[in-house]
């Protein structure tokens, strides 16, 4: 299964590791394909630069510990052609997930849960662990 991990989940997994987050990452690495888009990678760097600059080494080590497919987020997105999401800042990730043909978006962002679409499925990390 192809799984896109939203920025908020990655930040939690990298900076606030819990047994549940470790279990999630192990499951994703061992059993699924992780897909990250350029928008998520850029957002991760901004978050670390702004709030966790003293923890940049954690972010630098991430790609060596967690293999992922990189998907380039389109620069020009016409929202008219995609499902409506309340927070337009989340649209690039939603569009990337659709275009990268992922099966699941893992997120803690409530805006994704109000999007009406069949695929990709939107799940919180805990629900992903229960379901898959």
SEZA-999992 format. One record per atom (N, C-alpha, C): x, y, z; atom name. Coordinates in nm, 4 decimals. Layout:
{{X Y Z} "CA"}
...
REM end
This chain:
{{0.0845 -0.1165 0.0000} "N"}
{{0.0000 0.0000 0.0000} "CA"}
{{0.0899 0.1239 0.0000} "C"}
{{0.0477 0.2233 -0.0763} "N"}
{{0.1223 0.3493 -0.0856} "CA"}
{{0.0630 0.4489 0.0149} "C"}
{{0.1505 0.5033 0.1018} "N"}
{{0.1040 0.5882 0.2120} "CA"}
{{0.1801 0.7198 0.2123} "C"}
{{0.1053 0.8304 0.2089} "N"}
{{0.1661 0.9628 0.2221} "CA"}
{{0.1487 1.0075 0.3672} "C"}
{{0.2585 1.0496 0.4272} "N"}
{{0.2578 1.0930 0.5665} "CA"}
{{0.2609 1.2451 0.5695} "C"}
{{0.1615 1.3055 0.6310} "N"}
{{0.1528 1.4507 0.6402} "CA"}
{{0.2613 1.5040 0.7337} "C"}
{{0.2928 1.6290 0.7170} "N"}
{{0.3997 1.6938 0.7927} "CA"}
{{0.3800 1.6806 0.9437} "C"}
{{0.2580 1.7006 0.9919} "N"}
{{0.2351 1.6972 1.1372} "CA"}
{{0.2660 1.5601 1.1962} "C"}
{{0.2395 1.4546 1.1220} "N"}
{{0.2694 1.3192 1.1695} "CA"}
{{0.4205 1.2964 1.1690} "C"}
{{0.4871 1.3437 1.0645} "N"}
{{0.6330 1.3287 1.0581} "CA"}
{{0.7022 1.4039 1.1710} "C"}
{{0.6576 1.5256 1.1978} "N"}
{{0.7173 1.6032 1.3073} "CA"}
{{0.6992 1.5285 1.4390} "C"}
{{0.5809 1.4773 1.4637} "N"}
{{0.5562 1.4010 1.5863} "CA"}
{{0.6447 1.2777 1.5935} "C"}
{{0.6549 1.2046 1.4838} "N"}
{{0.7347 1.0819 1.4821} "CA"}
{{0.8828 1.1107 1.5033} "C"}
{{0.9315 1.2205 1.4466} "N"}
{{1.0741 1.2521 1.4550} "CA"}
{{1.1134 1.3160 1.5884} "C"}
{{1.0285 1.4031 1.6387} "N"}
{{1.0669 1.4813 1.7561} "CA"}
{{1.0060 1.4331 1.8876} "C"}
{{0.8967 1.3636 1.8793} "N"}
{{0.8287 1.3177 2.0001} "CA"}
{{0.7989 1.1686 1.9874} "C"}
{{0.9035 1.0897 1.9702} "N"}
{{0.8812 0.9468 1.9447} "CA"}
{{0.8151 0.8781 2.0643} "C"}
{{0.7149 0.8022 2.0326} "N"}
{{0.6455 0.7218 2.1333} "CA"}
{{0.6481 0.5780 2.0824} "C"}
{{0.6057 0.4857 2.1649} "N"}
{{0.6025 0.3465 2.1195} "CA"}
{{0.5058 0.3311 2.0023} "C"}
{{0.3972 0.4071 2.0053} "N"}
{{0.2990 0.4004 1.8969} "CA"}
{{0.3574 0.4553 1.7663} "C"}
{{0.4286 0.5669 1.7742} "N"}
{{0.4902 0.6240 1.6535} "CA"}
{{0.6009 0.5332 1.6008} "C"}
{{0.6760 0.4723 1.6896} "N"}
{{0.7798 0.3775 1.6463} "CA"}
{{0.7170 0.2578 1.5774} "C"}
{{0.6088 0.2083 1.6340} "N"}
{{0.5368 0.0962 1.5725} "CA"}
{{0.4843 0.1363 1.4341} "C"}
{{0.4306 0.2566 1.4236} "N"}
{{0.3792 0.3058 1.2961} "CA"}
{{0.4906 0.3117 1.1912} "C"}
{{0.6027 0.3748 1.2253} "N"}
{{0.7125 0.3858 1.1290} "CA"}
{{0.7669 0.2493 1.0901} "C"}
{{0.7810 0.1598 1.1860} "N"}
{{0.8282 0.0240 1.1545} "CA"}
{{0.7335 -0.0453 1.0579} "C"}
{{0.6046 -0.0337 1.0832} "N"}
{{0.5036 -0.0962 0.9970} "CA"}
{{0.5085 -0.0361 0.8559} "C"}
{{0.5196 0.0951 0.8484} "N"}
{{0.5250 0.1612 0.7180} "CA"}
{{0.6493 0.1190 0.6404} "C"}
{{0.7626 0.1176 0.7068} "N"}
{{0.8881 0.0824 0.6407} "CA"}
{{0.8879 -0.0639 0.5966} "C"}
{{0.8370 -0.1532 0.6817} "N"}
{{0.8425 -0.2962 0.6534} "CA"}
{{0.7349 -0.3455 0.5576} "C"}
{{0.6172 -0.2840 0.5613} "N"}
{{0.5033 -0.3417 0.4906} "CA"}
{{0.4418 -0.2538 0.3819} "C"}
{{0.4822 -0.1275 0.3752} "N"}
{{0.4167 -0.0359 0.2820} "CA"}
{{0.5196 0.0508 0.2100} "C"}
{{0.4733 0.1263 0.1131} "N"}
{{0.5583 0.2227 0.0438} "CA"}
{{0.5248 0.3623 0.0954} "C"}
{{0.6241 0.4312 0.1468} "N"}
{{0.6047 0.5681 0.1938} "CA"}
{{0.6280 0.6623 0.0766} "C"}
{{0.5366 0.7565 0.0588} "N"}
{{0.5473 0.8576 -0.0461} "CA"}
{{0.5444 0.9942 0.0215} "C"}
{{0.6442 1.0752 -0.0063} "N"}
{{0.6463 1.2123 0.0441} "CA"}
{{0.6581 1.3062 -0.0749} "C"}
{{0.5844 1.4145 -0.0697} "N"}
{{0.5898 1.5102 -0.1801} "CA"}
{{0.6841 1.6257 -0.1444} "C"}
{{0.7232 1.6973 -0.2466} "N"}
{{0.8160 1.8092 -0.2260} "CA"}
{{0.7575 1.9133 -0.1310} "C"}
{{0.6277 1.9323 -0.1337} "N"}
{{0.5638 2.0290 -0.0433} "CA"}
{{0.5826 1.9871 0.1031} "C"}
{{0.5682 1.8589 0.1323} "N"}
{{0.5863 1.8094 0.2690} "CA"}
{{0.7319 1.8257 0.3116} "C"}
{{0.8244 1.7918 0.2240} "N"}
{{0.9672 1.8050 0.2564} "CA"}
{{1.0012 1.9514 0.2835} "C"}
{{0.9522 2.0412 0.1990} "N"}
{{0.9761 2.1846 0.2201} "CA"}
{{0.9145 2.2318 0.3521} "C"}
{{0.7944 2.1860 0.3795} "N"}
{{0.7251 2.2241 0.5031} "CA"}
{{0.8010 2.1716 0.6258} "C"}
{{0.8509 2.0498 0.6172} "N"}
{{0.9310 1.9940 0.7266} "CA"}
{{1.0516 2.0821 0.7567} "C"}
{{1.1213 2.1239 0.6523} "N"}
{{1.2384 2.2099 0.6712} "CA"}
{{1.1990 2.3442 0.7331} "C"}
{{1.0859 2.4010 0.6897} "N"}
{{1.0404 2.5275 0.7476} "CA"}
{{1.0072 2.5116 0.8964} "C"}
{{0.9383 2.4042 0.9302} "N"}
{{0.9018 2.3809 1.0700} "CA"}
{{1.0266 2.3647 1.1559} "C"}
{{1.1222 2.2873 1.1070} "N"}
{{1.2454 2.2688 1.1843} "CA"}
{{1.3242 2.3988 1.1933} "C"}
{{1.3300 2.4745 1.0854} "N"}
{{1.4017 2.6027 1.0878} "CA"}
{{1.3367 2.7006 1.1847} "C"}
{{1.2042 2.7045 1.1850} "N"}
{{1.1315 2.8016 1.2672} "CA"}
{{1.1205 2.7622 1.4145} "C"}
{{1.0965 2.6347 1.4411} "N"}
{{1.0631 2.5939 1.5776} "CA"}
{{1.1633 2.4989 1.6422} "C"}
{{1.2349 2.4230 1.5616} "N"}
{{1.3215 2.3181 1.6167} "CA"}
{{1.4602 2.3203 1.5532} "C"}
{{1.5131 2.4395 1.5305} "N"}
{{1.6422 2.4506 1.4609} "CA"}
{{1.7534 2.3753 1.5336} "C"}
{{1.7411 2.3617 1.6637} "N"}
{{1.8411 2.2892 1.7427} "CA"}
{{1.8318 2.1373 1.7228} "C"}
{{1.7297 2.0905 1.6498} "N"}
{{1.7105 1.9467 1.6255} "CA"}
{{1.7253 1.9108 1.4774} "C"}
{{1.7910 1.9969 1.4007} "N"}
{{1.8045 1.9753 1.2560} "CA"}
{{1.8720 1.8422 1.2215} "C"}
{{1.9596 1.7928 1.3079} "N"}
{{2.0278 1.6662 1.2794} "CA"}
{{1.9286 1.5505 1.2708} "C"}
{{1.8223 1.5584 1.3476} "N"}
{{1.7187 1.4550 1.3420} "CA"}
{{1.6578 1.4526 1.2022} "C"}
{{1.6290 1.5685 1.1478} "N"}
{{1.5719 1.5781 1.0137} "CA"}
{{1.6719 1.5313 0.9079} "C"}
{{1.7976 1.5654 0.9245} "N"}
{{1.9004 1.5247 0.8281} "CA"}
{{1.9184 1.3739 0.8241} "C"}
{{1.8997 1.3061 0.9369} "N"}
{{1.9142 1.1599 0.9420} "CA"}
{{1.7906 1.0866 0.8914} "C"}
{{1.6781 1.1547 0.8864} "N"}
{{1.5515 1.0907 0.8512} "CA"}
{{1.5564 1.0105 0.7198} "C"}
{{1.6060 1.0663 0.6089} "N"}
{{1.6035 0.9883 0.4837} "CA"}
{{1.6870 0.8603 0.4877} "C"}
{{1.7879 0.8541 0.5710} "N"}
{{1.8693 0.7331 0.5780} "CA"}
{{1.8027 0.6239 0.6608} "C"}
{{1.7107 0.6631 0.7473} "N"}
{{1.6421 0.5659 0.8325} "CA"}
{{1.5045 0.5276 0.7806} "C"}
{{1.4512 0.6097 0.6946} "N"}
{{1.3144 0.5878 0.6473} "CA"}
{{1.3086 0.6109 0.4961} "C"}
{{1.3244 0.5047 0.4190} "N"}
{{1.3202 0.5215 0.2730} "CA"}
{{1.1817 0.5650 0.2260} "C"}
{{1.1800 0.6516 0.1255} "N"}
{{1.0520 0.6979 0.0723} "CA"}
{{1.0649 0.7336 -0.0748} "C"}
{{0.9513 0.7296 -0.1418} "N"}
{{0.9423 0.7767 -0.2799} "CA"}
{{0.9165 0.9267 -0.2743} "C"}
{{0.9872 0.9994 -0.3578} "N"}
{{0.9732 1.1450 -0.3628} "CA"}
{{0.8831 1.1807 -0.4799} "C"}
{{0.7790 1.2590 -0.4526} "N"}
{{0.6880 1.3040 -0.5578} "CA"}
{{0.6925 1.4558 -0.5635} "C"}
{{0.7130 1.5093 -0.6811} "N"}
{{0.7215 1.6534 -0.6990} "CA"}
{{0.5817 1.7153 -0.6999} "C"}
{{0.5554 1.8063 -0.6101} "N"}
{{0.4272 1.8759 -0.6024} "CA"}
{{0.4189 1.9791 -0.7147} "C"}
{{0.3127 1.9755 -0.7936} "N"}
{{0.2990 2.0745 -0.9006} "CA"}
{{0.2957 2.2176 -0.8444} "C"}
{{0.3567 2.3091 -0.9160} "N"}
{{0.3578 2.4488 -0.8715} "CA"}
{{0.2248 2.5182 -0.9007} "C"}
{{0.1646 2.4827 -1.0125} "N"}
{{0.0364 2.5432 -1.0507} "CA"}
{{-0.0740 2.4396 -1.0288} "C"}
{{-0.1657 2.4729 -0.9391} "N"}
{{-0.2766 2.3825 -0.9081} "CA"}
{{-0.4072 2.4576 -0.9263} "C"}
{{-0.4944 2.4031 -1.0078} "N"}
{{-0.6267 2.4601 -1.0267} "CA"}
{{-0.7224 2.3868 -0.9326} "C"}
{{-0.7595 2.4514 -0.8245} "N"}
{{-0.8415 2.3897 -0.7202} "CA"}
{{-0.9746 2.3383 -0.7725} "C"}
{{-1.0203 2.3928 -0.8818} "N"}
{{-1.1484 2.3535 -0.9403} "CA"}
{{-1.1517 2.2045 -0.9777} "C"}
{{-1.0367 2.1459 -1.0053} "N"}
{{-1.0300 2.0079 -1.0521} "CA"}
{{-1.0091 1.9053 -0.9403} "C"}
{{-1.0052 1.9518 -0.8165} "N"}
{{-0.9746 1.8622 -0.7043} "CA"}
{{-1.0799 1.8767 -0.5952} "C"}
{{-1.0880 1.7773 -0.5064} "N"}
{{-1.1852 1.7883 -0.3967} "CA"}
{{-1.1603 1.9147 -0.3136} "C"}
{{-1.2675 1.9681 -0.2615} "N"}
{{-1.2603 2.0904 -0.1817} "CA"}
{{-1.2050 2.0600 -0.0426} "C"}
{{-1.1050 2.1369 -0.0020} "N"}
{{-1.0499 2.1261 0.1329} "CA"}
{{-1.0525 2.2648 0.1945} "C"}
{{-1.0971 2.2727 0.3190} "N"}
{{-1.1170 2.4022 0.3839} "CA"}
{{-0.9900 2.4870 0.3852} "C"}
{{-0.8807 2.4292 0.4297} "N"}
{{-0.7546 2.5030 0.4382} "CA"}
{{-0.6788 2.4880 0.3061} "C"}
{{-0.6781 2.5919 0.2283} "N"}
{{-0.6158 2.5870 0.0953} "CA"}
{{-0.4646 2.5627 0.1020} "C"}
{{-0.4035 2.5845 0.2190} "N"}
{{-0.2610 2.5523 0.2347} "CA"}
{{-0.2377 2.4012 0.2298} "C"}
{{-0.3425 2.3237 0.2534} "N"}
{{-0.3315 2.1778 0.2480} "CA"}
{{-0.3547 2.1221 0.1078} "C"}
{{-0.4026 2.2050 0.0167} "N"}
{{-0.4331 2.1585 -0.1183} "CA"}
{{-0.3123 2.0981 -0.1897} "C"}
{{-0.1929 2.1553 -0.1829} "N"}
{{-0.0790 2.0929 -0.2522} "CA"}
{{-0.0507 1.9497 -0.2065} "C"}
{{-0.0701 1.9216 -0.0797} "N"}
{{-0.0478 1.7858 -0.0310} "CA"}
{{-0.1584 1.6934 -0.0798} "C"}
{{-0.2817 1.7400 -0.0737} "N"}
{{-0.3934 1.6597 -0.1228} "CA"}
{{-0.3766 1.6289 -0.2715} "C"}
{{-0.3425 1.7292 -0.3498} "N"}
{{-0.3221 1.7096 -0.4937} "CA"}
{{-0.2063 1.6139 -0.5189} "C"}
{{-0.0982 1.6300 -0.4453} "N"}
{{0.0161 1.5397 -0.4610} "CA"}
{{-0.0230 1.3957 -0.4300} "C"}
{{-0.1010 1.3766 -0.3255} "N"}
{{-0.1453 1.2415 -0.2898} "CA"}
{{-0.2301 1.1803 -0.4002} "C"}
{{-0.3167 1.2599 -0.4584} "N"}
{{-0.4019 1.2106 -0.5674} "CA"}
{{-0.3168 1.1775 -0.6892} "C"}
{{-0.2295 1.2690 -0.7289} "N"}
{{-0.1476 1.2476 -0.8482} "CA"}
{{-0.0445 1.1355 -0.8297} "C"}
{{0.0041 1.1180 -0.7086} "N"}
{{0.1012 1.0112 -0.6807} "CA"}
{{0.0311 0.8763 -0.6622} "C"}
{{-0.1002 0.8781 -0.6677} "N"}
{{-0.1810 0.7570 -0.6583} "CA"}
{{-0.1572 0.6816 -0.5276} "C"}
{{-0.1573 0.7567 -0.4163} "N"}
{{-0.1417 0.6908 -0.2872} "CA"}
{{-0.2754 0.6336 -0.2417} "C"}
{{-0.2670 0.5348 -0.1563} "N"}
{{-0.3880 0.4708 -0.1036} "CA"}
{{-0.4375 0.5393 0.0228} "C"}
{{-0.3420 0.5920 0.1026} "N"}
{{-0.3764 0.6494 0.2328} "CA"}
{{-0.2946 0.7761 0.2570} "C"}
{{-0.3603 0.8754 0.3154} "N"}
{{-0.2911 0.9926 0.3713} "CA"}
{{-0.2994 0.9782 0.5227} "C"}
{{-0.1838 0.9777 0.5882} "N"}
{{-0.1796 0.9756 0.7344} "CA"}
{{-0.1653 1.1177 0.7847} "C"}
{{-0.2589 1.1619 0.8660} "N"}
{{-0.2564 1.3001 0.9128} "CA"}
{{-0.3289 1.3138 1.0456} "C"}
{{-0.2982 1.4199 1.1147} "N"}
{{-0.3735 1.4588 1.2334} "CA"}
{{-0.4518 1.5857 1.2079} "C"}
{{-0.4468 1.6345 1.0848} "N"}
{{-0.5105 1.7599 1.0446} "CA"}
{{-0.6578 1.7344 1.0132} "C"}
{{-0.7464 1.7929 1.0928} "N"}
{{-0.8903 1.7702 1.0769} "CA"}
{{-0.9444 1.8146 0.9422} "C"}
{{-0.8790 1.9079 0.8757} "N"}
{{-0.9299 1.9563 0.7465} "CA"}
{{-0.9391 1.8446 0.6430} "C"}
{{-0.8516 1.7473 0.6495} "N"}
{{-0.8551 1.6375 0.5524} "CA"}
{{-0.9748 1.5453 0.5729} "C"}
{{-1.0235 1.5380 0.6957} "N"}
{{-1.1319 1.4457 0.7258} "CA"}
{{-1.2672 1.4946 0.6753} "C"}
{{-1.2753 1.6194 0.6366} "N"}
{{-1.4004 1.6722 0.5825} "CA"}
{{-1.4043 1.6683 0.4297} "C"}
{{-1.2954 1.6239 0.3684} "N"}
{{-1.2887 1.6172 0.2226} "CA"}
{{-1.3688 1.4972 0.1738} "C"}
{{-1.4556 1.5225 0.0772} "N"}
{{-1.5363 1.4144 0.0208} "CA"}
{{-1.4643 1.3543 -0.0989} "C"}
{{-1.4103 1.2326 -0.0779} "N"}
{{-1.3422 1.1611 -0.1858} "CA"}
{{-1.3329 1.0145 -0.1469} "C"}
{{-1.3263 0.9301 -0.2473} "N"}
{{-1.3148 0.7869 -0.2228} "CA"}
{{-1.1707 0.7449 -0.1979} "C"}
{{-1.0806 0.8120 -0.2661} "N"}
{{-0.9401 0.7743 -0.2591} "CA"}
{{-0.8562 0.8977 -0.2769} "C"}
{{-0.7519 0.9163 -0.2032} "N"}
{{-0.6995 0.8288 -0.0998} "CA"}
{{-0.7826 0.8342 0.0277} "C"}
{{-0.7722 0.7281 0.1033} "N"}
{{-0.8355 0.7214 0.2341} "CA"}
{{-0.7541 0.8091 0.3298} "C"}
{{-0.8208 0.8792 0.4182} "N"}
{{-0.7530 0.9654 0.5156} "CA"}
{{-0.7679 0.9017 0.6533} "C"}
{{-0.6532 0.8791 0.7184} "N"}
{{-0.6544 0.8136 0.8492} "CA"}
{{-0.5597 0.8827 0.9457} "C"}
{{-0.5946 0.8757 1.0729} "N"}
{{-0.5026 0.9162 1.1787} "CA"}
{{-0.4066 0.7985 1.2011} "C"}
{{-0.2866 0.8263 1.2523} "N"}
{{-0.1910 0.7171 1.2739} "CA"}
{{-0.2469 0.6003 1.3557} "C"}
{{-0.3175 0.6288 1.4632} "N"}
{{-0.3719 0.5229 1.5470} "CA"}
{{-0.4721 0.4371 1.4700} "C"}
{{-0.5529 0.5000 1.3849} "N"}
{{-0.6514 0.4256 1.3057} "CA"}
{{-0.5838 0.3400 1.1994} "C"}
{{-0.4737 0.3909 1.1445} "N"}
{{-0.3970 0.3124 1.0467} "CA"}
{{-0.3422 0.1858 1.1133} "C"}
{{-0.2877 0.1997 1.2334} "N"}
{{-0.2342 0.0845 1.3037} "CA"}
{{-0.3424 -0.0196 1.3338} "C"}
{{-0.4601 0.0261 1.3673} "N"}
{{-0.5698 -0.0665 1.3956} "CA"}
{{-0.6172 -0.1356 1.2677} "C"}
{{-0.6303 -0.0592 1.1619} "N"}
{{-0.6875 -0.1107 1.0373} "CA"}
{{-0.5883 -0.1950 0.9566} "C"}
{{-0.4623 -0.1544 0.9557} "N"}
{{-0.3648 -0.2229 0.8699} "CA"}
{{-0.2524 -0.2837 0.9514} "C"}
REM end
